Amino acid sequence: MTALRILAEAVWPDPEAGTPEQLPPLPGFSASSFNPLVAETADRCLRARHGAAPAPAPGRTALLLASTGGDRATARAIDEAAASERRMPPLLFFQSNPNAVLGHIAARWGLTGPVVAISPEESPPGRVPQDALDLAELLLADGDAEQVLVIAAEQADGPGESDRAVALLVTGV
């Protein structure tokens, strides 16, 4: 296996912010904080390495999203609409696919590598799960990418909790 070298890192919420942060809205996504959480954390990580978008990463950069719970808020909105026999908003189908937000990030930053979404059994809070790091190593070792942006995101489970995400831009050693 290829060892990983971290080029940049970002977290949500920012522990240095001091006050609760608000996720910026993400055009084309509604009903949930999941996609804005993923996009903002990815943007912070890529900005830390490359400056403002669009400043594409050199070479092929893969996107890898790991989330145990996924976008629970969108899933709930779809379930509620179906249960009440209301017309389903087409936008909810689009954003219920985790690759939708990854496509948004790829287009914004000009990333040209593979796009992968996984649901590991466990995702330690504020850390990238080992399954995601192992897959990033495989993408690099196979030559599918020169860098991998690994994002681990989880929505809050209950009141008083906050959404959490971490992003690592990695390459092989």
C-alpha positions as CSV (number, residue, x, y, z in Angstrom):
1,M,0.0,0.0,0.0
2,T,1.0,3.6,-0.6
3,A,1.5,5.7,2.5
4,L,-0.4,9.0,2.5
5,R,0.9,12.5,2.9
6,I,-1.6,15.2,3.9
7,L,-1.4,18.3,1.8
8,A,-4.2,20.2,3.4
9,E,-6.9,19.7,6.0
10,A,-10.2,21.4,7.0
11,V,-12.9,20.8,9.6
12,W,-16.4,21.9,10.2
13,P,-17.2,23.5,12.6
14,D,-13.9,25.5,12.8
15,P,-12.7,25.1,16.4
16,E,-11.0,28.5,16.2
17,A,-14.2,30.3,15.2
18,G,-15.3,30.8,18.8
19,T,-19.0,31.2,17.8
20,P,-21.3,28.7,16.2
21,E,-20.9,28.9,12.4
22,Q,-23.6,29.0,9.8
23,L,-23.2,26.9,6.7
24,P,-23.4,29.1,3.6
25,P,-26.3,28.2,1.3
26,L,-25.4,26.0,-1.7
27,P,-27.4,26.9,-4.8
28,G,-29.3,23.9,-6.2
29,F,-29.5,22.1,-2.8
30,S,-32.4,22.5,-0.3
31,A,-34.0,20.8,2.7
32,S,-30.8,19.7,4.2
33,S,-27.5,20.8,5.7
34,F,-25.6,17.8,4.4
35,N,-24.6,19.0,0.9
36,P,-23.6,22.5,2.1
37,L,-21.6,20.8,4.9
38,V,-19.7,18.6,2.4
39,A,-19.1,21.5,-0.1
40,E,-18.0,24.0,2.5
41,T,-15.5,21.6,4.1
42,A,-14.1,20.6,0.8
43,D,-13.8,24.3,-0.3
44,R,-11.9,25.1,2.9
45,C,-9.5,22.2,2.4
46,L,-8.9,23.1,-1.3
47,R,-8.5,26.8,-0.5
48,A,-5.9,26.0,2.2
49,R,-3.8,24.3,-0.6
50,H,-4.7,26.2,-3.8
51,G,-6.2,29.5,-2.9
52,A,-9.7,30.6,-4.1
53,A,-11.7,28.7,-6.6
54,P,-11.5,28.2,-9.5
55,A,-7.8,27.3,-8.9
56,P,-7.8,23.6,-10.0
57,A,-5.6,21.2,-8.3
58,P,-2.7,20.0,-10.4
59,G,-3.2,16.6,-12.1
60,R,-6.1,14.3,-11.4
61,T,-7.7,14.8,-8.1
62,A,-10.2,12.2,-6.9
63,L,-13.1,13.0,-4.6
64,L,-14.1,10.5,-2.0
65,L,-17.0,11.1,0.4
66,A,-17.4,8.9,3.5
67,S,-20.6,9.1,5.6
68,T,-22.2,6.5,7.8
69,G,-25.5,8.3,8.1
70,G,-25.6,10.1,4.7
71,D,-28.1,12.9,4.0
72,R,-30.7,12.0,6.6
73,A,-32.6,15.3,6.2
74,T,-33.2,14.8,2.5
75,A,-34.2,11.2,3.1
76,R,-36.8,12.3,5.7
77,A,-38.1,15.0,3.3
78,I,-38.6,12.4,0.6
79,D,-40.3,10.0,3.0
80,E,-42.6,12.7,4.3
81,A,-43.6,13.8,0.8
82,A,-44.3,10.2,-0.2
83,A,-46.3,9.5,3.0
84,S,-48.5,12.5,2.5
85,E,-48.9,11.7,-1.2
86,R,-47.6,15.2,-2.1
87,R,-45.8,15.7,-5.4
88,M,-42.1,15.0,-4.8
89,P,-39.9,18.0,-5.6
90,P,-37.5,16.9,-8.3
91,L,-34.6,18.7,-6.6
92,L,-34.8,16.2,-3.7
93,F,-34.2,13.3,-6.0
94,F,-31.1,15.1,-7.5
95,Q,-29.6,15.9,-4.1
96,S,-30.4,12.5,-2.6
97,N,-27.5,11.1,-4.6
98,P,-24.3,11.8,-2.7
99,N,-22.4,12.1,-5.9
100,A,-24.4,15.3,-6.7
101,V,-22.5,17.4,-4.3
102,L,-19.2,15.8,-5.4
103,G,-20.0,16.8,-9.0
104,H,-20.7,20.4,-7.8
105,I,-17.2,20.4,-6.1
106,A,-15.5,18.9,-9.1
107,A,-17.1,21.4,-11.5
108,R,-16.3,24.4,-9.2
109,W,-12.6,23.4,-8.8
110,G,-12.0,21.8,-12.2
111,L,-11.2,18.4,-10.6
112,T,-10.8,15.6,-13.1
113,G,-10.3,12.4,-11.0
114,P,-12.7,9.7,-10.0
115,V,-15.7,10.4,-7.8
116,V,-16.6,7.9,-5.1
117,A,-19.0,7.8,-2.2
118,I,-18.9,5.2,0.6
119,S,-20.8,4.4,3.7
120,P,-18.4,2.9,6.2
121,E,-19.7,1.0,9.3
122,E,-18.1,3.5,11.6
123,S,-17.1,7.1,11.3
124,P,-15.2,8.5,14.3
125,P,-16.4,12.0,15.0
126,G,-14.1,14.6,13.5
127,R,-11.9,12.0,11.8
128,V,-11.7,10.3,8.5
129,P,-12.7,6.6,8.8
130,Q,-9.9,4.1,8.0
131,D,-12.0,2.6,5.2
132,A,-11.8,6.0,3.4
133,L,-8.1,6.3,3.9
134,D,-7.6,2.7,2.6
135,L,-9.6,3.5,-0.5
136,A,-7.6,6.8,-1.0
137,E,-4.4,4.7,-1.0
138,L,-5.9,2.4,-3.6
139,L,-6.9,5.2,-5.9
140,L,-3.3,6.6,-5.7
141,A,-1.6,3.2,-6.0
142,D,-3.6,2.2,-9.0
143,G,-2.8,5.5,-10.7
144,D,-6.4,6.6,-10.8
145,A,-5.5,9.9,-9.2
146,E,-2.5,12.0,-8.2
147,Q,-4.3,13.5,-5.2
148,V,-7.5,12.5,-3.3
149,L,-9.8,14.9,-1.5
150,V,-11.3,12.7,1.3
151,I,-14.3,14.1,3.0
152,A,-16.0,12.5,6.1
153,A,-19.3,14.2,6.9
154,E,-22.1,13.4,9.4
155,Q,-25.2,15.3,10.2
156,A,-26.1,16.0,13.9
157,D,-28.0,13.2,15.6
158,G,-30.0,15.3,18.0
159,P,-30.7,18.6,19.6
160,G,-27.6,20.5,20.8
161,E,-25.3,18.6,18.5
162,S,-23.8,20.1,15.3
163,D,-23.0,18.8,11.9
164,R,-19.4,17.7,11.7
165,A,-17.0,17.2,8.7
166,V,-13.4,16.8,8.0
167,A,-11.6,17.0,4.7
168,L,-8.1,15.9,3.9
169,L,-6.3,16.5,0.6
170,V,-3.8,13.6,0.3
171,T,-1.2,12.3,-2.0
172,G,1.2,9.3,-1.9
173,V,4.5,9.6,-0.2
